[in-house]
Amino acid sequence: MLSNPPKLLCRSEGDRNSKIALIGEAPGITEERCGKPFVGSSGDLLMRLAAGAGLVRSDCYITNVIKERPKHNDVSSFITFSRGAVHTTKEYDRYEAQLYDELSKTNANVYVAVGSVALYALTRLQGILKRRGSIIQGKIGNREVKIIPIIHPAAALRQYLFTHIIAYDLKRIVEESAFPEVRLPNRTIKIRPSYMDVMQFLSECSEHNEVAFDIEVLNEEISCISFAYDPFVVMSIPFIAGGSDYFTIDQEILIWKAIASLIENPKITKVGQNIIFDTTFIFRKYGIRAEGKLEDSMIAQAIMYPDFPKGLDFITSIFTKEPYYKDEGKKHFKVGGSDESFWTYNAKDSAVCLEALYRLKADLESVANLEAYEVQCSLVKPLIYIQERGIKTDQKGLQEKSKELDIKIEALTKELREIVGYDINPASSQQVQEYFYKIKGEKPYINRQTGKPTADKSAIKRLIRKGYKEARLIQEITSMKYMKSHFMDVTLDKDSRLRCSLNPVGTESGRLSSSETIFGTGTNMQNLPMEFRQYLMADDDNLLFNIDLSQAENRVVAYISPEPNMISAFENNIDLHRQTAGLIFNKPWTDVSDEPGSADIGGGIYSERFWGKKANHGLNYDLGYKTFAFLYEIPEADAKFIVEKYHKVYPGVRQGHAQIRHQLSVNRTLENVFGRKRIFLDRWGDELFKSAYSFIPQSSVAEIINRRGLIYIYYNQHIFRPVDLLLQVHDNIVFQMNYKKYSWEEQAACIIKIKESLEAPIKYRSQEFSIPISLEVGYNLNKKSMVEVDRNELTSVTGLARCLYEVYGKLRASICV
């Protein structure tokens, strides 16, 4: 046997005069065996996608950068990419030189860089995910050529959604193959304007019906702002240049007055990408309130294509022919580039946002989803109000609780040290793995995504189930540290109010998401632990009101499936969780206990009703028994018993799932009770199905809260003047009302109108139903300290006013005790 067998090279294929040249990275095992490029599984996928774009293999010249199959199909033996640096071997350099010689003899109109290696070889650029789809001017020999990178199909075999992106880019490639020159958008980008140029341009903007704008923030100040009244006419207005003021103080004042006049003009639609950021910042810093209609390309993308990224870079790559330019801005933020390139970056953001939005709205209209987009855009103003209003917070109480947690963490850490025998950092995955997998000899748990050993939360849970007390201590310490750092030590604003940044399309279902503010204060307020909620308080002379949709998702599941046993429970005012527990444990629902320890399952520490509730929440969306067992830390046999019993007593749930799968097979599209549509583009299978099962219930409930709650209240201030919106969390709306400023009757009237709006009938196919609300009142948001108002009191203004006064008396008395 030869010690150094001859290399099996994969030759190029195709007509050198083809209009399209495909350049891959390196051959795989099938290509090596056949001696032809792109004939393995990746090549098969690429050619199927190409056929969808009207392109066949014989129309292309096909080659690879590296002509031999790398060992283990790993190109790092030729070229490596590490933190922006590229390292090549002499063998790679030789292959690249051969490639250029080879391509110099071709006459393609488009050279397609398939994957990262080809992108680097042809352009010296990196980042295939951000560069893909861009039309790039390149050079082969003495000839200027057009290069378009695409994601390598091998990546799409692992991540299915990439197939759609590759398919889209191939359609662009076919279009661009009709001519050799690079034809990019011809935009009039105005940078470094004079004072008079700025005032003239802002005046021109005020004459149009819609204007896109974008701000750039450095050191919490606006360094420049761009406006575009046309996708191809845009100006960036700088306020800082070379570290100094660009305009005089008097000029800047007049410019900001003109900007305020434009943004506050109710007749002009304002367009932006994540416009809630820009409008909030401008309001906070300058008191400029965005009036008129607000539109957002990010919201349009999230409604139309929820499976894909919502960033402007991705949107630009799909809906415009502007090449990737975001690094121009990132470079300025990190190391400082030229002012001109930064202003150009700022200007392009406004221009492409406007251009992309036109196409996105056309797509939305084509599938009758434009109304869903408009509703989501109308959320922006109430969310800006909630963000800026914030909620009063007991800072002293938080500080005391933080110290208390420090003491508990120290005690638990000491106990952990005594068991382990040395200091171990619960936050160090490496140290935790070392202890359990090497010292204790446990078989490592493998992360499904990375394929590597892990000591994440799931692994710790499994170790707890095996009886490791030290795993339980690690879990408790980690949990307490998280509680302390994310909540008890949260940074409040100077007025001791807690605020957050809200995202109107933070989830695919239409629910909001939240994070710390753009100024680095606050926290995620969508999942506030009960221990923290007690520190969120009403302002002086106010009461907090928490309106919750009762068992909302369960009700939607019941009626859309439909599931008769669930419907019967709701229509007969039977607690669904008790009914489910009764059906599981073979007893009347009236005998179901909610006393901790009344059920043997789960170590005998939970109630029977607890398991009914967990079954309803998880099994509606086809949670498997193994996952159910893992989530609730019970034996798989117990979980299997619950899952099988649940679907036996509620057969309509799985029948509803079958209907959803059928609808997906027709057009991969589902529609919720408000007509909002969602297309599912990911790989066909269980993961997609489970996501689909939850869409209609979750998105419908989100829209009830958004449309009939937040939007209804905010845009009808003449009715809801007493209502001060503070929070929206999942199925809840939190607001406060001033009992010294407004009578109990005025407050009661507002509550009843909100109730009537939220409980309005919902029609879905042949079903009609409504979701009742519950109302809690208190001085803080701790559920234990709030008083729940009897639903019978929510029928008349007079009766509810009397009830609110009585609740107020009880709350006052509880404070005095």
MARDREN-804668 format. One line per 10 residues: number of its first residue (from 1); their letters; for each residue x negated, y, z of C-alpha. Coordinates in steps of 0.02 Angstrom, whole numbers, plus 50000, padded with zeros to 5 digits. Layout:
NUM) a) X:Y:Z; ...
END
This chain:
1) mlsnppkllc) 50000:50000:50000; 49932:50171:49954; 49884:50280:50102; 49929:50437:50003; 50065:50389:49879; 50095:50511:49736; 50223:50647:49768; 50393:50623:49689; 50434:50792:49616; 50608:50854:49577
11) rsegdrnski) 50606:50940:49410; 50715:51083:49352; 50868:51056:49245; 50968:51158:49120; 50953:51280:48978; 50828:51420:49011; 50946:51539:48922; 51090:51502:49041; 51170:51658:49113; 51160:51588:49289
21) aligeapgit) 51007:51514:49374; 51029:51421:49539; 50874:51415:49648; 50883:51298:49797; 50763:51267:49941; 50697:51090:49917; 50759:50919:49860; 50839:50795:49978; 50826:50606:49973; 50952:50587:49831
31) eercgkpfvg) 50867:50722:49728; 50699:50640:49759; 50766:50473:49698; 50851:50546:49544; 50719:50678:49506; 50856:50809:49481; 50907:50958:49591; 51073:50971:49682; 51137:50794:49652; 51156:50742:49835
41) ssgdllmrla) 51300:50781:49952; 51253:50966:49959; 51243:50974:49771; 51410:50885:49751; 51492:51014:49865; 51409:51159:49774; 51468:51096:49605; 51646:51069:49667; 51651:51247:49732; 51573:51310:49571
51) agaglvrsdc) 51707:51222:49470; 51838:51317:49569; 51755:51477:49510; 51757:51418:49329; 51574:51367:49327; 51509:51196:49274; 51337:51120:49299; 51292:51128:49115; 51316:51317:49119; 51172:51337:49242
61) yitnvikerp) 50985:51326:49251; 50948:51235:49414; 50786:51223:49512; 50710:51228:49686; 50577:51334:49768; 50490:51179:49837; 50485:51035:49714; 50450:50892:49835; 50559:50827:49976; 50493:50890:50144
71) khndvssfit) 50462:50760:50277; 50625:50726:50371; 50705:50857:50256; 50627:50991:50366; 50557:51138:50266; 50459:51200:50417; 50311:51100:50351; 50307:51230:50210; 50387:51388:50281; 50452:51446:50451
81) fsrgavhttk) 50557:51594:50504; 50532:51655:50682; 50595:51819:50757; 50582:51913:50595; 50411:51842:50551; 50383:51721:50407; 50242:51595:50403; 50201:51501:50244; 50077:51364:50203; 49961:51361:50053
91) eydryeaqly) 50067:51224:49979; 50221:51335:49992; 50128:51481:49912; 50079:51367:49768; 50258:51312:49741; 50320:51491:49748; 50194:51546:49617; 50251:51402:49507; 50432:51457:49532; 50396:51633:49472
101) delsktnanv) 50305:51565:49321; 50451:51449:49286; 50584:51585:49305; 50486:51707:49196; 50531:51592:49051; 50718:51603:49088; 50843:51735:49035; 50981:51725:49166; 51093:51872:49204; 51107:51816:49385
111) yvavgsvaly) 50980:51725:49492; 51068:51639:49636; 50963:51617:49793; 51039:51464:49876; 50991:51473:50060; 50860:51560:50166; 50703:51495:50080; 50761:51547:49907; 50817:51717:49975; 50644:51747:50045
121) altrlqgilk) 50556:51682:49890; 50653:51796:49771; 50674:51953:49877; 50561:51943:50031; 50719:51973:50132; 50782:51869:50278; 50953:51833:50352; 51056:51732:50230; 51217:51754:50329; 51208:51943:50319
131) rrgsiiqgki) 51133:51954:50143; 51246:51826:50059; 51357:51899:49924; 51250:52056:49906; 51197:52109:49733; 51010:52138:49749; 50887:52214:49626; 50738:52098:49608; 50589:52071:49496; 50521:51919:49407
141) gnrevkiipi) 50361:51957:49316; 50387:52125:49232; 50574:52104:49217; 50705:52182:49331; 50832:52049:49378; 50993:52032:49475; 50991:51918:49627; 51141:51861:49730; 51108:51752:49883; 51232:51622:49945
151) ihpaaalrqy) 51240:51509:50098; 51162:51339:50066; 51299:51206:50043; 51209:51095:50170; 51264:51221:50303; 51443:51208:50240; 51439:51019:50266; 51414:51058:50450; 51522:51215:50463; 51672:51196:50351
161) lfthiiaydl) 51725:51379:50346; 51566:51418:50249; 51643:51328:50100; 51768:51470:50077; 51630:51601:50086; 51521:51508:49960; 51672:51490:49845; 51705:51677:49854; 51524:51720:49818; 51522:51601:49670
171) kriveesafp) 51670:51694:49595; 51571:51855:49610; 51422:51770:49529; 51527:51715:49380; 51591:51894:49359; 51416:51966:49373; 51345:51841:49248; 51430:51936:49107; 51292:52068:49110; 51110:52075:49170
181) evrlpnrtik) 51102:52246:49251; 51141:52286:49432; 51300:52390:49441; 51328:52452:49618; 51464:52570:49681; 51429:52748:49625; 51465:52845:49783; 51440:53029:49813; 51356:53022:49984; 51327:53193:50058
191) irpsymdvmq) 51194:53202:50192; 51094:53347:50267; 51236:53469:50231; 51234:53654:50271; 51359:53730:50391; 51461:53795:50244; 51454:53624:50159; 51527:53545:50315; 51668:53670:50334; 51711:53655:50150
201) flsecsehne) 51714:53465:50156; 51821:53460:50314; 51941:53579:50228; 51950:53460:50079; 51983:53315:50198; 52130:53409:50275; 52213:53414:50104; 52223:53224:50091; 52349:53104:50166; 52218:52989:50241
211) vafdievlne) 52039:53006:50299; 51916:52875:50360; 51792:52923:50495; 51652:52843:50594; 51541:52902:50736; 51365:52853:50785; 51321:52866:50969; 51147:52890:51042; 51122:52913:51229; 51310:52928:51253
221) eiscisfayd) 51320:53075:51133; 51383:53083:50954; 51229:53103:50844; 51328:53108:50681; 51504:53082:50615; 51557:53039:50439; 51719:53071:50345; 51782:53000:50180; 51944:53051:50094; 51898:52936:49949
231) pfvvmsipfi) 51793:52776:49952; 51671:52860:49835; 51662:53034:49915; 51592:53041:50091; 51492:53156:50204; 51392:53123:50361; 51389:53273:50477; 51232:53268:50585; 51215:53349:50755; 51038:53288:50791
241) aggsdyftid) 50890:53288:50672; 50712:53248:50721; 50763:53250:50904; 50831:53428:50896; 50999:53510:50866; 51044:53515:50681; 51162:53665:50694; 51164:53817:50805; 51277:53807:50958; 51403:53927:50880
251) qeiliwkaia) 51406:53827:50718; 51428:53662:50810; 51574:53733:50910; 51662:53787:50751; 51626:53619:50667; 51701:53525:50815; 51854:53637:50810; 51876:53593:50626; 51851:53408:50665; 51980:53421:50806
261) slienpkitk) 52103:53504:50688; 52080:53361:50564; 52091:53218:50690; 52238:53295:50783; 52336:53328:50623; 52489:53213:50636; 52517:53216:50448; 52349:53136:50407; 52321:52950:50429; 52155:52911:50513
271) vgqniifdtt) 52063:52755:50457; 51920:52668:50546; 51833:52505:50585; 51873:52464:50767; 51952:52636:50773; 51995:52617:50957; 51810:52639:50996; 51788:52800:50897; 51952:52879:50953; 51923:52835:51136
281) fifrkygira) 51747:52905:51134; 51800:53068:51051; 51943:53088:51173; 51833:53052:51325; 51691:53168:51271; 51784:53309:51185; 51967:53293:51232; 52015:53267:51049; 52170:53158:51037; 52194:53063:50874
291) egkledsmia) 52368:53102:50811; 52465:53031:50666; 52453:52855:50600; 52297:52755:50642; 52238:52614:50528; 52097:52491:50554; 52003:52378:50434; 51954:52265:50580; 52137:52238:50625; 52181:52205:50443
301) qaimypdfpk) 52043:52075:50429; 52095:51991:50593; 52277:51977:50538; 52239:51921:50360; 52088:51808:50387; 52076:51765:50573; 51953:51623:50543; 51821:51740:50474; 51712:51874:50556; 51792:52044:50588
311) gldfitsift) 51633:52148:50577; 51617:52282:50445; 51463:52198:50371; 51563:52042:50328; 51716:52140:50271; 51603:52245:50158; 51526:52089:50080; 51696:52020:50032; 51797:52173:49982; 51666:52288:49907
321) kepyykdegk) 51508:52271:49804; 51406:52375:49924; 51249:52274:49966; 51211:52238:50148; 51152:52399:50229; 51178:52376:50416; 50993:52355:50452; 50971:52539:50408; 51067:52584:50565; 50997:52446:50675
331) khfkvggsde) 50820:52497:50631; 50856:52676:50684; 50929:52619:50850; 50783:52501:50888; 50625:52581:50821; 50682:52743:50741; 50696:52760:50553; 50718:52915:50448; 50864:53028:50487; 50917:53019:50304
341) sfwtynakds) 50934:52830:50305; 51032:52838:50467; 51152:52968:50399; 51174:52866:50240; 51215:52715:50348; 51343:52819:50443; 51421:52883:50282; 51433:52711:50205; 51530:52648:50356; 51672:52769:50319
351) avclealyrl) 51667:52741:50132; 51670:52550:50133; 51798:52547:50273; 51920:52644:50164; 51880:52542:50009; 51898:52375:50098; 52060:52425:50183; 52146:52455:50016; 52107:52276:49962; 52148:52202:50132
361) kadlesvanl) 52318:52285:50134; 52351:52220:49959; 52312:52044:50022; 52424:52070:50173; 52565:52130:50064; 52545:51981:49947; 52586:51862:50090; 52718:51974:50171; 52607:52007:50323; 52589:52196:50308
371) eayevqcslv) 52717:52229:50445; 52619:52122:50569; 52465:52228:50530; 52560:52391:50554; 52628:52333:50722; 52454:52287:50782; 52388:52457:50727; 52526:52543:50825; 52455:52461:50981; 52297:52566:50971
381) kpliyiqerg) 52370:52724:51048; 52448:52641:51201; 52286:52544:51226; 52185:52704:51219; 52298:52775:51354; 52279:52621:51464; 52090:52622:51440; 52076:52803:51490; 52202:52797:51631; 52117:52656:51725
391) iktdqkglqe) 52178:52594:51893; 52135:52653:52067; 52015:52533:52154; 51969:52506:52336; 51781:52530:52319; 51747:52510:52505; 51843:52347:52509; 51742:52281:52361; 51579:52324:52447; 51631:52233:52606
401) kskeldikie) 51686:52080:52507; 51520:52081:52413; 51424:52074:52577; 51536:51933:52637; 51497:51834:52479; 51310:51864:52505; 51323:51780:52675; 51420:51631:52605; 51300:51611:52459; 51152:51612:52577
411) altkelreiv) 51232:51477:52687; 51274:51367:52538; 51100:51390:52466; 51024:51334:52630; 51136:51179:52631; 51087:51141:52451; 50902:51157:52494; 50923:51033:52638; 51002:50903:52523; 50884:50926:52376
421) gydinpassq) 50728:50946:52481; 50664:51101:52395; 50723:51268:52325; 50825:51248:52166; 50902:51388:52065; 51083:51342:52021; 51075:51465:51876; 50926:51376:51799; 50986:51241:51681; 50808:51175:51670
431) qvqeyfykik) 50790:51154:51859; 50962:51075:51877; 50925:50953:51734; 50757:50911:51812; 50842:50865:51976; 50989:50763:51913; 50917:50685:51755; 50740:50649:51812; 50735:50642:52001; 50909:50566:52025
441) gekpyinrqt) 50900:50466:51864; 51070:50515:51795; 51099:50495:51610; 51090:50669:51532; 51250:50748:51470; 51233:50808:51291; 51301:50971:51224; 51408:50927:51074; 51361:51083:50979; 51173:51083:51006
451) gkptadksai) 51147:50897:51028; 51031:50934:51174; 51041:50890:51360; 51139:51016:51462; 51181:51060:51641; 51327:51172:51598; 51493:51184:51691; 51560:51027:51609; 51406:50927:51657; 51416:50988:51837
461) krlirkgyke) 51600:50938:51844; 51557:50762:51789; 51419:50751:51919; 51543:50807:52053; 51659:50666:52001; 51514:50546:52030; 51506:50603:52211; 51357:50721:52212; 51384:50847:52351; 51239:50950:52285
471) arliqeitsm) 51332:50967:52119; 51483:51034:52214; 51370:51158:52304; 51293:51215:52140; 51468:51241:52071; 51522:51342:52223; 51364:51449:52225; 51378:51484:52039; 51561:51528:52057; 51530:51646:52203
481) kymkshfmdv) 51385:51731:52114; 51495:51756:51962; 51634:51828:52070; 51510:51945:52152; 51420:52006:51996; 51571:52021:51880; 51701:52084:52001; 51648:52134:52177; 51494:52226:52113; 51583:52299:51962
491) tldkdsrlrc) 51531:52475:51914; 51678:52593:51937; 51691:52763:51856; 51654:52917:51961; 51838:52936:52006; 51837:52760:52083; 51949:52693:51947; 51923:52530:51856; 51928:52541:51668; 51892:52426:51523
501) slnpvgtesg) 51882:52425:51334; 52030:52340:51252; 52025:52248:51087; 52193:52238:50995; 52133:52087:50896; 52022:52004:51024; 52107:51836:50998; 52176:51746:50846; 52349:51738:50927; 52370:51926:50942
511) rlsssetifg) 52335:51932:51127; 52221:52069:51187; 52044:52044:51249; 51944:52163:51357; 51767:52199:51411; 51668:52333:51502; 51692:52510:51438; 51587:52591:51304; 51500:52684:51445; 51446:52524:51534
521) tgtnmqnlpm) 51574:52529:51675; 51718:52412:51715; 51740:52230:51666; 51850:52106:51574; 52024:52136:51647; 52116:51995:51557; 52067:51862:51684; 52063:51946:51853; 52047:51824:52000; 52173:51843:52139
531) efrqylmadd) 52035:51882:52264; 51994:52036:52161; 52171:52094:52120; 52202:52147:52300; 52078:52290:52274; 52176:52362:52126; 52295:52489:52199; 52435:52609:52159; 52395:52793:52159; 52458:52897:52305
541) dnllfnidls) 52649:52907:52313; 52663:52770:52181; 52718:52589:52180; 52647:52458:52063; 52767:52356:51956; 52717:52191:51877; 52837:52127:51743; 52804:51948:51690; 52885:51843:51554; 52943:51686:51644
551) qaenrvvayi) 52868:51523:51578; 52859:51609:51410; 52755:51488:51306; 52850:51337:51373; 53014:51417:51320; 52952:51452:51144; 52888:51272:51129; 53056:51205:51190; 53161:51300:51063; 53050:51290:50909
561) spepnmisaf) 53012:51103:50926; 53158:51085:50974; 53148:50984:51136; 53323:50955:51210; 53266:50907:51386; 53163:51066:51401; 53303:51173:51329; 53425:51097:51454; 53312:51146:51598; 53300:51326:51541
571) ennidlhrqt) 53484:51346:51503; 53533:51272:51671; 53408:51378:51768; 53308:51226:51821; 53125:51255:51862; 53039:51169:51714; 52885:51123:51815; 52993:51034:51945; 53092:50947:51808; 52932:50887:51723
581) aglifnkpwt) 52861:50825:51887; 53025:50737:51926; 53026:50650:51757; 52844:50598:51779; 52866:50535:51958; 53041:50461:51929; 53138:50568:52051; 53271:50705:52040; 53195:50876:52009; 53276:50937:52169
591) dvsdepgsad) 53169:50813:52267; 53005:50869:52190; 52890:50943:52321; 52777:51093:52303; 52686:51053:52465; 52499:51025:52441; 52458:50840:52460; 52631:50778:52411; 52560:50690:52256; 52432:50549:52266
601) igggiyserf) 52353:50598:52099; 52194:50701:52108; 52140:50645:52280; 52305:50687:52363; 52269:50873:52381; 52395:50941:52255; 52584:50950:52252; 52700:50855:52136; 52755:51019:52057; 52571:51061:52024
611) wgkkanhgln) 52556:50912:51907; 52718:50957:51819; 52649:51131:51788; 52481:51068:51725; 52567:50945:51609; 52678:51082:51537; 52532:51200:51509; 52414:51075:51428; 52517:50942:51342; 52624:51064:51243
621) ydlgyktfaf) 52474:51078:51128; 52429:50893:51122; 52290:50889:51251; 52220:50712:51256; 52218:50611:51417; 52028:50607:51425; 52018:50796:51415; 52161:50812:51539; 52066:50699:51659; 51908:50800:51639
631) lyeipeadak) 51991:50970:51659; 52084:50923:51818; 51953:50803:51886; 52064:50650:51900; 52038:50469:51845; 52075:50437:51662; 52206:50308:51711; 52304:50441:51807; 52286:50563:51663; 52344:50433:51538
641) fivekyhkvy) 52496:50398:51647; 52544:50583:51650; 52515:50610:51464; 52614:50457:51410; 52757:50494:51529; 52764:50676:51474; 52783:50634:51290; 52908:50497:51330; 53024:50618:51420; 52990:50761:51297
651) pgvrqghaqi) 52982:50674:51127; 53030:50834:51037; 52859:50909:51073; 52767:50785:50962; 52906:50794:50833; 52873:50981:50829; 52689:50946:50805; 52731:50835:50657; 52831:50977:50580; 52683:51094:50602
661) rhqlsvnrtl) 52565:50970:50518; 52687:50954:50374; 52696:51143:50353; 52506:51154:50355; 52498:51022:50219; 52609:51133:50110; 52511:51296:50117; 52406:51295:50277; 52514:51438:50341; 52624:51455:50495
671) envfgrkrif) 52745:51594:50540; 52794:51647:50716; 52964:51705:50777; 52929:51884:50719; 52875:51833:50544; 52690:51855:50576; 52593:51731:50469; 52429:51644:50506; 52328:51548:50377; 52221:51404:50441
681) ldrwgdelfk) 52066:51379:50335; 51956:51268:50443; 51920:51084:50417; 52076:50974:50411; 52091:50872:50570; 52135:50869:50754; 52044:51029:50801; 52138:51127:50669; 52303:51046:50719; 52282:51090:50903
691) saysfipqss) 52244:51269:50858; 52400:51270:50749; 52512:51196:50885; 52473:51342:51000; 52488:51480:50870; 52677:51505:50864; 52705:51504:51054; 52554:51610:51098; 52571:51736:50958; 52760:51752:50984
701) vaeiinrrgl) 52738:51789:51169; 52599:51913:51130; 52713:52003:51009; 52856:52011:51133; 52740:52096:51257; 52663:52208:51125; 52815:52256:51021; 52952:52255:51150; 52843:52307:51295; 52691:52418:51267
711) iyiyynqhif) 52742:52493:51099; 52923:52519:51152; 52873:52607:51313; 52733:52713:51242; 52826:52780:51091; 52984:52820:51190; 52915:52935:51322; 53078:53033:51327; 53156:52876:51402; 53008:52813:51504
721) rpvdlllqvh) 52936:52973:51574; 52916:52896:51749; 52820:52745:51682; 52630:52755:51694; 52556:52608:51597; 52403:52532:51682; 52372:52354:51621; 52428:52220:51500; 52370:52045:51542; 52433:51895:51441
731) dnivfqmnyk) 52620:51886:51483; 52620:52035:51603; 52639:52223:51596; 52580:52323:51746; 52633:52503:51774; 52663:52623:51916; 52798:52751:51954; 52792:52898:52074; 52933:52881:52202; 52915:53061:52260
741) kysweeqaac) 52925:53133:52085; 53061:53018:52017; 53217:52954:52102; 53246:52769:52132; 53387:52779:52004; 53269:52849:51872; 53144:52712:51907; 53279:52578:51905; 53345:52641:51738; 53171:52623:51661
751) iikikeslea) 53150:52446:51727; 53319:52390:51661; 53283:52462:51488; 53116:52370:51484; 53204:52212:51540; 53336:52228:51404; 53201:52253:51273; 53093:52106:51329; 53243:51990:51350; 53323:52031:51182
761) pikyrsqefs) 53374:51871:51090; 53246:51785:50981; 53304:51695:50824; 53202:51553:50749; 53280:51445:50616; 53441:51380:50694; 53390:51421:50873; 53425:51579:50973; 53349:51606:51144; 53276:51737:51258
771) ipislevgyn) 53136:51742:51385; 53185:51811:51556; 53071:51925:51654; 53021:51925:51836; 52978:52083:51931; 52855:52108:52074; 52827:52270:52169; 52684:52318:52283; 52545:52436:52332; 52412:52321:52259
781) lnkksmvevd) 52408:52180:52132; 52379:52036:52251; 52526:51921:52220; 52539:51878:52405; 52564:52060:52453; 52690:52101:52316; 52878:52080:52338; 52973:51986:52204; 53139:52065:52158; 53287:51946:52144
791) rneltsvtgl) 53345:51933:51963; 53523:51968:52018; 53465:52143:52065; 53410:52178:51886; 53587:52198:51818; 53634:52375:51865; 53542:52539:51895; 53632:52571:52059; 53598:52398:52130; 53417:52396:52075
801) arclyevygk) 53388:52573:52143; 53452:52517:52313; 53342:52361:52304; 53186:52463:52259; 53216:52577:52407; 53230:52425:52522; 53072:52349:52448; 52984:52515:52477; 53038:52508:52659; 52971:52331:52680
811) lrasicv) 52805:52377:52601; 52788:52531:52712; 52828:52426:52864; 52698:52295:52816; 52564:52431:52808; 52609:52494:52981; 52600:52321:53060
END
